[in-house]
Structure formats: structure tokens, C-alpha cells
Amino acid sequence: MKKFQFHLGKLLSYKDQNLENEMMILGGLTRQLSDEMDKQLDLEDQQDKCQKNYERDMAASITPTACQVYIHYMSFLKEQIKIVEKRIDEITEKIDIQIEVVKNLKLETRSLEIVKENRYDEYKKEIVKENEKEMEEFITTSKIMKDGS
């Protein structure tokens, strides 16, 4: 009895490995997005605190130099927030592209798995037919030997 062999096994293995690698890339991008979003929240929190401190100090009379420091710092934070937002947009685009890559690889992998399952089903049917044929031959041979005696 022959052993089941899937001739596209190496291709399926390659596609599985490729899919795993692409999923890891997607995970890395997701982690980067999370980090950038955390940075954005931190910067916005710093901006709110700076604004409140500035308003508090303005009410209690502030020196012109301190006023300029607040204004420059708030401007700096605003620029940093814009930079982080731009990075978030870039990472989001990369994630969208990577999701498409993963979807396509999953589709290819699944197609190969379906082909493998179908070929395995055919293999099992062949084995059953061979077994039935062997049984028939055995029975026929047994009858011939019994009748011949």
C-alpha cells in the first residue's frame, strides 16, 4: 500500500512560513501604532497641563520671559503632536497594505490546503477500492481452491 504524498507540500509549507512572517510584520506594525498613539496621548496631556499652568501663572502675573517659555513650549508640543499624527497615518497605511498581503496569503494557503484535502480524500477512496479488490480476489481465490479440492 502506497503512502499519501502531497506533491505541493513544499509550496504549502513555504506559503505557511511566508504567512507567519507577514503576520509577524503586521504585529510589529500594530505595536508601532500603539506606541505612537501612546506618545500622542502623552503629548496632548503635557499640552493640557502646560496650558493650565500658563493660564494659572497669567492670572498671578507672570514675567514676559516665562510667558515666552510657555508659548514656545506649547508651540513645540503642537509640532510634536503633528509629527506623531503624521507617523500614525503612515503606520495605518502600512497596516492596511499589510492586511491585504496577509489576506491574499491566507487565501493562497487555504486554497492549497483544500487541494491537499481533496487529494487525500481521493487517496482514501483509492485505498478503499484497492482493499475491496484484494478482498474480492481473496474470496475468488478461496472459492476456486475450495471448488478445486
BAFI-3210 file (N, C-alpha, C; in Angstrom, 3 decimals, decimal comma, padded with zeros to 6 digits):
// residues 149
n [1|2|3|4|5|6|7|8|9|10|11|12|13|14|15|16|17|18|19|20|21|22|23|24|25|26|27|28|29|30|31|32|33|34|35|36|37|38|39|40|41|42|43|44|45|46|47|48|49|50|51|52|53|54|55|56|57|58|59|60|61|62|63|64|65|66|67|68|69|70|71|72|73|74|75|76|77|78|79|80|81|82|83|84|85|86|87|88|89|90|91|92|93|94|95|96|97|98|99|100|101|102|103|104|105|106|107|108|109|110|111|112|113|114|115|116|117|118|119|120|121|122|123|124|125|126|127|128|129|130|131|132|133|134|135|136|137|138|139|140|141|142|143|144|145|146|147|148|149]
n.u [000,843|000,617|002,019|000,457|001,184|001,639|002,188|002,488|003,371|005,741|005,412|003,112|004,118|006,032|004,345|002,891|004,923|005,673|003,288|003,228|005,472|004,632|002,467|003,806|005,109|002,882|002,031|004,178|003,863|001,409|002,087|003,859|002,045|000,452|002,355|002,918|000,419|000,209|002,282|001,175|-001,050|000,297|001,724|-000,431|-001,530|000,572|000,461|-002,054|-001,615|000,424|-000,928|-002,837|-001,159|000,026|-002,184|-002,858|-000,542|-000,593|-002,774|-001,766|000,099|002,849|006,223|007,530|009,462|008,999|006,479|007,050|008,502|006,523|004,836|006,556|007,071|004,505|004,055|006,074|005,154|002,791|003,773|005,160|003,008|001,737|003,693|003,686|001,052|001,228|003,008|001,383|-000,636|000,906|001,759|-000,715|-001,514|000,453|-000,296|-002,811|-002,056|-000,488|-002,395|-003,864|-001,901|-001,603|-004,216|-004,336|-002,286|-003,349|-005,561|-004,333|-002,937|-005,039|-006,345|-004,456|-004,512|-007,084|-006,857|-005,037|-006,580|-008,604|-007,098|-006,200|-008,609|-009,245|-007,127|-007,768|-010,132|-009,111|-007,566|-009,562|-010,899|-008,824|-008,519|-011,040|-010,900|-008,765|-009,963|-012,056|-010,530|-009,287|-011,492|-012,467|-010,262|-010,228|-012,679|-012,183|-010,086|-011,406|-013,467|-011,921|-010,799]
n.v [-001,170|002,146|005,180|008,256|011,106|014,518|016,444|019,157|019,921|021,174|023,724|024,511|024,496|026,511|028,693|028,768|029,421|031,885|033,285|033,305|034,912|037,340|037,880|038,367|040,719|042,354|042,339|043,710|046,229|046,938|047,141|049,303|051,283|051,399|052,323|054,866|056,065|056,114|057,915|060,181|060,644|061,171|063,503|065,231|065,337|066,565|069,005|069,991|070,258|072,171|074,323|074,847|075,494|077,768|079,502|079,711|080,920|083,280|084,568|085,104|086,991|087,082|086,853|088,388|086,797|084,205|083,902|083,754|081,379|079,504|079,836|079,082|076,444|075,307|075,605|073,958|071,478|071,288|070,988|068,590|066,883|067,028|065,780|063,199|062,481|062,389|060,235|058,236|058,153|057,247|054,728|053,513|053,356|051,566|049,346|048,793|048,015|045,803|044,147|043,440|041,971|039,822|038,771|037,890|035,962|034,172|033,314|032,036|030,029|028,649|027,739|025,914|024,114|023,119|021,819|019,865|018,464|017,477|015,834|014,018|012,850|011,575|009,789|008,182|007,017|005,527|003,696|002,319|001,167|-000,471|-002,194|-003,415|-004,693|-006,461|-008,033|-009,175|-010,632|-012,366|-013,747|-014,885|-016,460|-018,154|-019,513|-020,795|-022,467|-023,991|-025,167|-026,559|-028,541]
n.w [000,000|-000,933|000,374|001,363|-000,511|-000,837|-003,475|-003,655|-001,263|-000,353|-001,393|-000,030|002,583|002,344|001,776|004,162|005,977|004,942|005,333|008,130|008,646|007,488|009,132|011,493|010,805|010,518|013,178|014,354|013,174|014,235|016,906|016,748|015,981|018,264|020,127|019,063|019,320|022,073|022,601|021,424|023,085|025,475|024,788|024,259|026,795|028,182|026,859|027,636|030,423|030,389|029,247|031,235|033,394|032,325|032,049|034,763|035,814|034,368|035,467|037,936|037,533|035,477|034,358|031,380|030,125|031,148|030,111|027,373|027,344|028,019|025,758|023,634|024,395|024,275|021,549|020,577|021,568|020,109|017,501|017,789|018,262|015,768|014,193|015,286|014,698|011,917|011,633|012,699|010,772|008,581|009,496|009,797|007,121|006,205|007,715|006,615|004,025|004,673|005,803|003,553|002,200|003,973|003,892|001,205|001,216|003,079|001,663|-000,525|000,849|002,056|-000,225|-001,206|000,926|000,663|-001,794|-000,998|000,906|-000,776|-002,468|-000,598|000,161|-002,268|-002,320|-000,091|-001,057|-003,187|-001,767|-000,382|-002,567|-003,556|-001,377|-001,389|-003,861|-003,404|-001,445|-002,929|-004,766|-003,008|-001,992|-004,364|-005,097|-002,890|-003,256|-005,678|-004,947|-003,018|-004,507|-006,261|-004,769]
ca.u [000,000|001,451|001,826|-000,055|002,161|001,097|003,307|002,619|003,645|006,789|004,812|002,229|004,994|006,608|003,269|002,608|006,032|005,554|002,142|003,658|006,363|003,826|001,677|004,727|005,290|001,640|002,065|005,136|003,244|000,359|002,789|004,343|000,877|000,081|003,367|002,732|-000,813|000,558|003,053|000,252|-001,816|001,222|001,981|-001,662|-001,637|001,557|-000,038|-003,136|-001,010|001,154|-001,939|-003,409|-000,126|000,183|-003,347|-002,750|000,533|-001,019|-003,682|-000,984|001,129|003,978|007,232|007,494|010,335|008,271|005,381|007,633|008,862|005,272|004,378|007,459|006,883|003,218|004,269|006,870|004,272|001,864|004,542|005,406|001,737|001,540|004,647|003,193|-000,157|001,681|003,529|000,222|-001,254|001,796|001,709|-002,050|-001,464|001,252|-001,107|-003,831|-001,371|-000,066|-003,604|-004,152|-000,895|-001,950|-005,444|-004,002|-001,530|-004,274|-006,370|-003,481|-002,667|-006,287|-006,577|-003,572|-005,000|-008,270|-006,339|-004,457|-007,687|-009,259|-006,205|-006,189|-009,877|-009,082|-006,207|-008,522|-011,049|-008,297|-007,194|-010,763|-011,101|-007,784|-008,858|-012,193|-010,407|-007,995|-010,931|-012,725|-009,553|-009,105|-012,707|-012,482|-009,214|-010,687|-013,728|-011,555|-009,332|-012,377|-014,129|-010,915|-010,402]
ca.v [000,000|003,341|006,222|009,507|012,172|015,731|016,949|020,603|020,093|022,176|025,035|024,812|024,812|027,837|029,687|028,858|030,157|033,256|033,859|033,546|036,088|038,536|038,135|038,978|042,108|043,047|042,523|044,776|047,499|047,225|047,590|050,662|052,170|051,557|053,181|056,241|056,583|056,427|059,162|061,268|060,922|061,782|064,884|066,012|065,536|067,606|070,267|070,444|070,714|073,414|075,364|075,168|076,206|079,079|080,308|079,962|081,891|084,569|085,166|085,504|087,851|086,291|087,672|088,214|085,675|082,979|083,842|083,283|079,976|078,755|079,905|078,250|075,042|074,875|075,509|072,745|070,329|071,237|070,428|067,171|066,184|066,913|064,773|061,888|062,202|062,010|058,867|057,359|057,980|056,412|053,358|053,000|052,966|050,339|048,262|048,450|047,272|044,519|043,333|042,889|040,937|038,670|038,185|037,160|034,759|033,230|032,750|031,096|028,898|027,891|027,048|024,749|023,162|022,478|020,874|018,748|017,682|016,758|014,759|012,999|012,126|010,695|008,735|007,269|006,269|004,547|002,652|001,518|000,361|-001,499|-003,174|-004,182|-005,548|-007,529|-008,925|-009,934|-011,595|-013,383|-014,568|-015,654|-017,464|-019,123|-020,330|-021,648|-023,503|-024,834|-025,935|-027,423|-029,650]
ca.w [000,000|-001,036|001,374|000,784|-000,726|-001,445|-004,255|-003,460|000,173|-000,131|-001,673|001,104|003,714|002,058|001,935|005,604|006,598|004,453|006,041|009,512|008,623|007,212|010,344|012,462|010,355|010,886|014,636|014,627|012,783|015,220|018,120|016,465|016,018|019,677|020,747|018,581|019,916|023,467|022,557|021,134|024,309|026,427|024,341|024,467|028,242|028,507|026,306|028,522|031,677|030,111|029,035|032,541|034,160|031,692|032,442|036,200|036,021|033,793|036,438|039,099|036,936|035,008|033,680|029,925|029,743|031,471|029,141|026,110|027,532|027,889|024,364|022,824|024,758|023,713|020,102|020,389|021,776|018,980|016,367|018,085|018,065|014,315|013,704|015,726|013,906|010,572|011,747|012,907|009,451|007,761|010,017|009,481|005,702|006,120|008,278|005,620|002,954|005,233|005,971|002,223|001,934|004,817|003,353|-000,020|001,577|003,718|000,590|-001,250|001,736|002,205|-001,497|-001,234|001,914|000,080|-002,789|-000,245|001,469|-001,879|-002,909|000,460|000,028|-003,429|-001,880|000,765|-001,912|-003,907|-000,804|-000,145|-003,779|-003,569|-000,340|-001,877|-004,948|-002,768|-000,790|-003,981|-005,276|-001,969|-001,960|-005,608|-004,986|-001,890|-003,870|-006,677|-004,221|-002,337|-005,539|-006,895|-003,894]
c.u [000,898|001,052|001,326|001,063|001,459|002,250|003,502|002,925|004,693|006,255|003,901|003,042|005,594|005,561|002,915|003,672|005,971|004,409|002,517|004,552|005,574|002,949|002,544|004,980|004,059|001,594|003,023|004,561|002,163|000,971|003,314|003,196|000,463|001,058|003,170|001,466|-000,591|001,337|002,130|-000,549|-000,954|001,486|000,749|-001,875|-000,668|001,077|-001,147|-002,574|-000,292|000,168|-002,543|-002,414|000,063|-000,955|-003,286|-001,703|000,173|-001,930|-002,911|000,164|002,430|004,970|007,144|008,347|009,627|007,117|005,890|008,002|007,616|004,824|005,242|007,255|005,562|003,319|005,054|005,989|003,291|002,540|004,805|004,144|001,465|002,454|004,147|001,939|000,215|002,219|002,395|-000,467|-000,414|001,732|000,357|-002,120|-000,691|000,457|-002,164|-003,234|-001,010|-001,256|-003,979|-003,179|-001,251|-003,210|-005,144|-003,234|-002,418|-005,136|-005,575|-003,230|-003,900|-006,601|-005,715|-004,027|-006,222|-007,841|-005,774|-005,554|-008,382|-008,397|-006,151|-007,477|-009,815|-008,194|-006,950|-009,490|-010,297|-007,929|-008,385|-011,017|-010,079|-008,088|-010,025|-011,755|-009,619|-008,915|-011,634|-011,790|-009,345|-010,301|-012,765|-011,455|-009,625|-011,732|-013,115|-010,806|-010,287|-013,066|-013,177|-010,570|-011,341]
c.v [001,245|004,380|007,492|010,527|013,331|016,422|018,462|020,926|021,151|023,581|025,452|025,206|026,208|028,921|029,864|029,686|031,637|033,974|034,197|034,786|037,373|038,895|038,789|040,441|042,922|043,308|043,642|046,138|047,910|047,738|049,020|051,661|052,446|052,496|054,648|056,859|056,928|057,732|060,351|061,644|061,613|063,247|065,765|066,302|066,632|068,977|070,841|070,989|072,044|074,578|075,798|075,948|077,627|080,006|080,667|081,051|083,264|085,302|085,697|086,419|087,079|087,214|087,417|087,022|084,346|082,781|083,288|081,792|079,101|078,686|079,026|076,762|074,504|074,732|074,236|071,494|070,154|070,614|068,942|066,335|065,993|065,836|063,365|061,510|061,755|060,571|057,864|057,095|057,066|054,951|052,726|052,567|051,666|049,142|047,822|047,620|045,879|043,593|042,692|041,766|039,662|037,980|037,344|035,872|033,722|032,545|031,708|029,830|028,025|027,112|025,795|023,678|022,412|021,451|019,645|017,850|016,860|015,593|013,641|012,172|011,145|009,506|007,702|006,422|005,186|003,382|001,735|000,610|-000,774|-002,596|-004,045|-005,168|-006,728|-008,536|-009,792|-011,004|-012,729|-014,334|-015,461|-016,777|-018,555|-020,058|-021,303|-022,794|-024,480|-025,751|-026,923|-028,616|-030,795]
c.w [000,000|000,009|000,676|000,683|-001,402|-002,148|-004,137|-001,991|000,467|-000,370|-000,528|002,327|003,553|002,282|003,414|006,315|006,202|005,167|007,474|009,593|008,416|008,410|011,417|012,097|010,737|012,390|015,027|014,296|013,781|016,520|017,936|016,551|017,462|020,396|020,349|019,173|021,391|023,538|022,334|022,378|025,349|026,065|024,554|025,949|028,697|028,034|027,198|029,840|031,490|029,958|030,372|033,404|033,630|032,118|033,930|036,467|035,452|034,773|037,640|038,700|036,705|034,323|032,181|029,460|029,989|030,495|027,807|026,199|027,374|026,424|023,466|023,114|024,191|022,190|019,770|020,518|020,610|017,752|016,577|017,869|016,575|013,727|014,056|014,935|012,495|010,588|011,929|011,575|008,561|008,199|009,697|008,017|005,529|006,634|007,274|004,480|003,444|005,435|004,637|001,873|002,707|004,284|002,116|000,281|002,247|002,663|-000,195|-000,418|001,875|000,932|-001,589|-000,234|001,387|-000,966|-002,082|000,319|000,386|-002,356|-001,864|000,412|-001,142|-003,063|-001,036|-000,064|-002,691|-002,994|-000,552|-001,353|-003,856|-002,555|-000,775|-002,967|-004,380|-002,094|-001,826|-004,535|-004,275|-001,945|-003,198|-005,554|-003,999|-002,484|-004,870|-005,995|-003,552|-003,359|-006,191|-006,040|-003,910]
res [m|k|k|f|q|f|h|l|g|k|l|l|s|y|k|d|q|n|l|e|n|e|m|m|i|l|g|g|l|t|r|q|l|s|d|e|m|d|k|q|l|d|l|e|d|q|q|d|k|c|q|k|n|y|e|r|d|m|a|a|s|i|t|p|t|a|c|q|v|y|i|h|y|m|s|f|l|k|e|q|i|k|i|v|e|k|r|i|d|e|i|t|e|k|i|d|i|q|i|e|v|v|k|n|l|k|l|e|t|r|s|l|e|i|v|k|e|n|r|y|d|e|y|k|k|e|i|v|k|e|n|e|k|e|m|e|e|f|i|t|t|s|k|i|m|k|d|g|s]
***
